[in-house]
Amino acid sequence: MRSHEAGVLHAPGYGGPPIYLPTPTDVMEFLPALWARNVHRRGDGVLEVAGVDVLTLQRNFGTAAYVLDEDDFRSRARAFKQAYAAAFVDACGGADVYYAGKAFLCTAVARWVMEEGLFLDVCSGGELAVAQRVGFPGERIGFHGNNKSVAELRAALTYGVGRIIVDSFDEIDRIVALAGELDVVAPVMIRVTVGVEAHTHEFIATGHEDQKFGFALTGGVAFEAAREVLAHPDRLRLLGLHSHIGSQIFDTAGFEASASRLIGLHARIAEELGHNAPEIDLGGGYGIAYTSQHTPLAPALLAEQMSHIVETEFKRIRDVDPDGAVPRVSIEPGRAIVGPAAFTLYEVGTVKPVVVGDGQVRTYVSVDGGMSDNPRPALYEADYSATLANRSSEAPPVVVRVVGKHCESGDIVVLDEWLPGDVRPGDLIAVPGTGAYCRALSSQYNHTPRPPVVAVADGRARVIVRRETIDDLLALDVDEP
C-alpha cells in the first residue's frame, strides 16, 4: 500500500521514482515488450503503427483515441489457438480458446475473433447482440454472468449459444423454466469457486469464496448444483465445470491448485452421480506487460504448463475412474489478446511543476482524456507506461505524473513515468496496453464524449468505433417542461 493517498512524494523518506523505474540512459528508448508488434519509433522520434504515424492519426481522427493494431490482435488470437490445440491434442484432442468480450468488443473485433476460429465469451445481452450482428456461430459462444436476466437467458437459448455458465440455484430454476417454454435442452456449465486466490488485485481475484461468483466447492455447494442440474435431463445438459481464479496472472501455480480441486469434483460427480462431463474450463486471465516490471508468459509456454497440470491431475484420479477420458478443455486468456494490441494517443494540454515539500517537485502533465477513457488506475491502482510520441528530444529526463482533464484528484493516467524535461503543450503522449478494459469500462464523466477506436493494418487506418459527439451526449435526455 502507498504511504500517502496523494502518492509517494508525500511519504516520509521519499527518494525518487519506483524501483522498477530506474533513471533511463535514453529517455526516448522504446521498449517493444510493452507495445503491439507493429509499433516502433522512427529516427525522428515519431511513433508509427503498421505504417501509419501518430501525427497522421491525430490529424485524421483527433485525440484522445484508442489505436488498435489489427495484425497484432489477430496474431495473438492465432498464437493462443494454435498453442493450446497443440499442447492438448494428445490429452483430449485439443483445447478451445474463448475470447473475453468484456475486455473489448465491437462488431469488427467480433468478426476478427470469428475469422480466427476462436470461441467468444459474453456477459450480457448487449455483448450477445454484438455477436449476433456479425453472425457469430451460436455454438461457439459461452454466456457468463452472476445475475443474467430472464430476457438475456431467453435471447441466449433462442440464439443457441454453446454453453451457459450457471452461477446460482436461482439461475438453474430460471433456465429450467425458460427451456420448457422454448422446448429446448440448455447446455450448461457450473461455475465453481475453488477457494484459490490469484496473486492479483483483490477486486479482480475471483477464485476465493467471499465474492459474488459461482458455487463454492467447500460445503459441497458445487456438487449439489451438479445434482440439481442432472435432476432435469429433459431441460438441462451438464457439459462440465468452470473455474476462474482472477485476472492479470503471471504464473500457473494458482491454476495447478485450481485444476486439482476442479478435477477432483469432476471425478466425484462421475463416481456418485454417474455423469462423466465432457468439458472442463480452467479460466485464464493471463497477465500482460503494462510496465517493465511485468513479465507475461508466452502462449506456447502457458499451454505446455497448463496441459501438464491437467494430465497430471487426471492421472492422479484414475483409480476413481480408470476408463474416463480427459474432458475437452477450454481456457479464457482474458486481456492477453486485446490488451497489448492497442495504445491510447493523447495530446498534452498543460505542464505544471508542483513543489510538494523538501525541495521535491512533481511535474504534472495533463492530457485530453483521463479516467473517462481509462478508469483502471482509479479502480485498481493499475500502473501504466507512457512515452513522448510526436518528436525526439535530448532534454534530461524528469519523473512526471500523467493526469487527465477530469474534476477528480484521482484522475491519474500514469502514476510515475520518465519523460523528457522539455515536454510541452501540444506534444503527443502514447500509453501502451490499453486495449482491454479501457474502452469497455469507459464513461462520459464530466459529459466527456468517449474516444474513437481506430484500427490500423497494412498502412491504412480506419474507425471501427466512432468518437462520441455532444449530440450523442444529449440524445438520451428527456426534457419535458
N, C-alpha and C positions, 0 to 999 in steps of 0.2 A: 504494500500500500504506500501511497505517497505520503511524505511527511507533512505536506500542507496542501489544502484543497486548490490553491492557486498555482501550484507547481513547485518544482524542486528549487527554483531560485529563491523561494521564500522560506526554505527549510534551513535550520541551523547547519553550518558546515558545508554549504553548497560549494562545489569545487569545479563545476563545468557541466558539460553535456553528459548524457547517459553513457555507460561503459561501452555499449555497442556502437557508439558514435565517436570514434577517435578523430582527432583533428586530421582532416584529409591533406595529403600532399598535393592533390589536384582537386579543387572543389568542383570542377567540371567533369570529373571521372564518371563514366557511365557504367552502371552495374547491370549487365544483361539478365542476371538471375531474377531481378525484380520486374522485368518488363516482358511484354509479348515478344515473340521471336522475331517479328518483322519491324521492331522499333530499334532505331540506332541514332547516334548523334553524328551529324555531318562535321566536316572540318571547320565550318564556320560556327559551330556550336548549336545549330538548329536541329531539333528533333524531327525525325521523319519516320512515318509508319507506312510500310508497304508501298513506298514510292510517293507518298503524299506528305509534304512537310506541314508543321503546325501553323505556319504563317498562312498557308493556303486554307487550312481548316478554319482558322479564325476568320479569315476574310469571307469564306463561303457560308459558314454555319454559326459564327459568333461564339462567345464564351458566356458562361461555363458550358462545357459539352463533354459528354462521355464519348470516348473514341475507342471503337472495338475492332480489333484485328481479326477478321473473319477466318483467315487461314490458320491463325494460332488457335482459335476456338475449335475449328474442325480437326486440327492435328491433335489437340489434347483429347478430344472426344474419341478419335480413332485410336490413340495410344492406349486409353483405358479399355476400350472394347477389345482390341487385339491382345493386350497383355492378359486380361482375365480369361478370355477364350482359350488362350494357350496354356495358362497356368492350371486351369481346372479341367482341361479336356480329358485327362485320364481319370480324374476323380468322379466327375459327374457329367461329362460331355461338354463342358464349357461353363460359362457364367454370364449372367445378364447384367448390364450396367444401366442404371437409372439416372438420367439427368435430373437435377433438382430444379424444378420450375420456380420454386420460391427464391432461388438465388438471383435469377433474372430470366424473365420470359416475355417474349413478344412473338408476333407471328413469324417473323424472319428467323428468329432463333429456334422456334418450334420446328420450322421447316428444315433447318440445318440438322437438328437432332434426329429428325425422321430420316433424312437422307443419309446420315452417317450410321444408321442402323441401331441407335441406342433406344432404350426404353425411356419413358417420361414419368416423373413423379409429380403429381399435382396435389394441392392442398386446399383448393376452394373451387366453387363453381365458376369463378372468373378465370382461373388458370385452365380449367377444363374447357371453357368456351374458346380460349385461345387455341388449344389443341384441336378442337372441333373445326375451327375456321380453316385450318390448313389440311384437314382430313387426316390427322394423325390416327393411325390404327388403334382402335379402342383396346384391342387385346394387348397392346404394348404400353398401356397406361396403368399406373398404380395411383390410388386415391388415399391420401393421408389426412390426418386431422383429428383433434381430440373432441370436436363438437360439430360434426358435419350435420347440416340441417336436413330435414326431410326433402326439401327441394333439391339440394345438392346430391343426396343419395339417389333420388329418383332420376336425376339427369345422368348420373354415373351408370346406373343399371340400364337405363334406356339406351345409352350410347354403347354399352357392352364393354366397360373397362375390364382389364385383365385381372385386377385384384383390388379389393377394398381392404385397407388395413384397419381392422376394428380396434377400438380404443376403450370401450366401456360396455357394460352389460346393457345399459340403455340403448346403445347403438346396435347391439345384436338384436334387441327387440324391434327397433325401427327397421332394420334391414329385413328381418323375417316378415314383417307386415308388408313392406313395400314389394318384396319378392313375390309374395302371394298376390298382391294387387296386380303386378305386372306379369305374373305367371312365368317367372324365371328362377333359375338357381344362381344365387350370388356367390362368386368366388371370393373368399375372404382369407386374410392372414391375421394372426393375433399378434398385436404389438406387446412385447414382453419387456417389462422393466427389470433388468437383470441385476441391479444393485452394483454396477461397476461405474465408478466416477472417472470420467476422462480428465486428463490434465489440460484443462482449458478454463475459460471464464465461467463462473457459476451460472450465468444466465444462458449459456449455450451448452452446458453439460446436461444431458437428458437421460442418462442411464441409471442415476441414483433414484431411490424410492420416493423421496419427498419432492415430487413435481407432478405436473398435471398429465403427463403422457403415460399410456399403456396400463397393462395389468401386471401387478407385482408378482415376481417369482416367489418371493417369501410368502409364507402362509398359504401357498397352494392356490392363489387367486388366478394366476395364468392357466393353471391346469384346469380349474373349474370353468374358465372361459372356453377352453377347448371342449370340455364335456358339454357345455351349453350349445356350442356351435354344432357339434356332432349329433345333438338331440333333434336337429331339424334337417335331416338329409334331403328332404324334398325341396328345401328352400335355401340351404347354405351348403357350400362345398369348402371344406377346410383345406386350403392349399399348403399352409405351413405356418411358421413362426417368423417374427420380425423383431429385430433389436436395433436400437440406435443409441450410442452412448455419448454423442456430442459432436461438436464441430471444431475446426482448426486443430486437428490432432496430427502429431508428427511421428508417432511410432505405433507399432502394432501390439504393444504389451496389453493395453486395455481390451483389444479385440480377442486376445488369447483367453482372458478370463471370461469375457462375454460369450464367446463361442462355446467354451466348455459348459457354461450354465445353460445356454440355449439348446445345445445338442443333447444335454442331459434331459431337458424337458421333452425334447423330441422323442428320445428313447422311452421315456416314461409314458407318453401318450401312446406310442406304438405298443408297449407291453400291456398297459392297463386298459386302454380304450380301443385297442385293436386297429388303430389308424396310423399307417406309415405315411406321413405327409410328404408330398412330392417336392416341396420347395422350402428353402430357408433363406432369409435375408439378414445379412450381417451389418447392414447400415454402412456407415463410412464417415463422412465429414472430414476428409483429409485436409491437412493444412496447406497453406500457400505462403510464399515469401512476401510479406509486406515490407520488411526491413532486412538489413543484412544479418540480423540475429536469427532469422528463420531459415531452417534447412529442411524443406519438404523432401520426402522420398519419391523417387521416380515411379511411375505406374507399374513398370515391369517388376521392380523390387517389391512394391506393395503387394502385387498379385502373387508373387512367389511366396512371400511370407504368409499371406492370408491362406493360400492353398495348403501350405504345410500345417497351419493351425487346424484347418478343417479336417484334413486327412488324419492327423494325429488324434484328434478328439473322437472321430468316428471309429478308429481302430481301438480306442480305449473302451468303447461301449459295445464291441462286437459280441461280448458274452451275453448281452441282453437281447440283441437282435442280430445274430450272426449272418443271416442272409439278407439283411436290409441294405438296400442300395443307398449311397450318399445322395441326398436330395439335390435338386437343381439349386445352385447358389446364385444369389443376386447381391449386388453391392450398390452403394449410393455415394459417389465421390463428393457430392455437395459442391462447394465453391471451387474445387480444384480444376474444373473445366473452364468456367467462365471468368473466375476471379482474376487470374493473371492476364487474361486476354484483352483487358481494357485499361485505359487510364483516363483521368479527368483533366481537362485542359481549362485553366483559369487565367484571367488577366489580373495583374496586381493593380489595386487602386490606391492604397495608402501604405506607406512605410513609416513606422513610428517607433523610434528608440525610447524605451521607458526605463528610468533609473529605479531599481527595485530594492536598493539598500546595499550597504557595504561596498559601494562603488560598482556594483554589478549592473549591467544594462541588458535588458531583454528587448530585442528588436521584433516588433510585431509587423508581420507582412499580411495585409488584408487583401483578400481576393473576392471576385464577384460571384461567390457561391457560399458554401458552408454546410451547416448542419441540415439544411433542407435537401441538399443533394447527397450528403454523406453523414448520416446520424451515428455511425458506428463509434467514432471516438467518444461521443457523448454517452452513448448507450453502454458500451463495453470497455471503455478506456483503450480502444483499439489504436495501435501505432501504425503510422504510415510514413512513407518517404516522399521527398519532393525534389525537383531539380529545375533549374533555370532552363527554359526550353526554346527561347527565341533568338539567342545570341551566345557568343562566347564571352568570357570575362577572365581577366587576370587579377582581379581585386582579391585581397586576402579574404579567407572565409570567416563568416560570423555565424554564430548559432542564432537561429530565428525561430519564431513560432508562427506558423501559417494559420491564420484565422479567417473566419467567414464574415459576412456582412450583416448577420442577424443580431437581433436585440437580446443577446444572451452572452454572459461571460464564459459560458461553457461551449461556445460556438468555435471549437478548435478543429482544424483540419489535420494539421501535423503538429504534434506537441513540441518536438525538438528536431531541428534539421540544420545542416550546414548549407548556406547559400553564399554566393559572392557578396562581399560587403557593399558593392555598388548596385544591388538590386533596387529597382526604382519603379514608380508608377508607369504602367504601360507594358512592363515585362510580362511574359507568359510563364506560368508555373505549371508543371505537369506532375500529377500524383499517380503513381502506378498502383496496380492491384485493386482497381475499383469496379471490376466487372460484376462482382457478387455483392448482394445486399446493400447496394448504394442506390441505384435507380429503384430497386424493389422496395426499399424502405423509405424512399424519398417522400417529402411532404411539400405543402405550399405555405410553410411557415412564413409569417410576415407578408402573406399574399405574394410569394415569390414563384413565378412560373417555373416548372421543372425544366431542366436542360434537355436537349435532344440526345438521342443515341445515334452516333454516326459510325457506320460500318465501313471499313477500308479494306480493299483487296485489289491486288494487281494494278496499283496506280490509280484506282478510282474510289472515290468516297461518295457514299450515299446515305441519306437519312433513313433509318429503319424505325425510329420513334421520333416524331416531330417535337420541336420545342413547344411547350405550352405558351399561350398568349394571355393578355389581360382579358380578352373576350372569353377565353376558357375559364378564367377565374370567376368571371361574373355570370357565366351561363347558368349556374345552378341556383343563383339567388332568386327567391320569390318575393318580390317587393310589392306587397298589396297595401294600399292606403287603409 
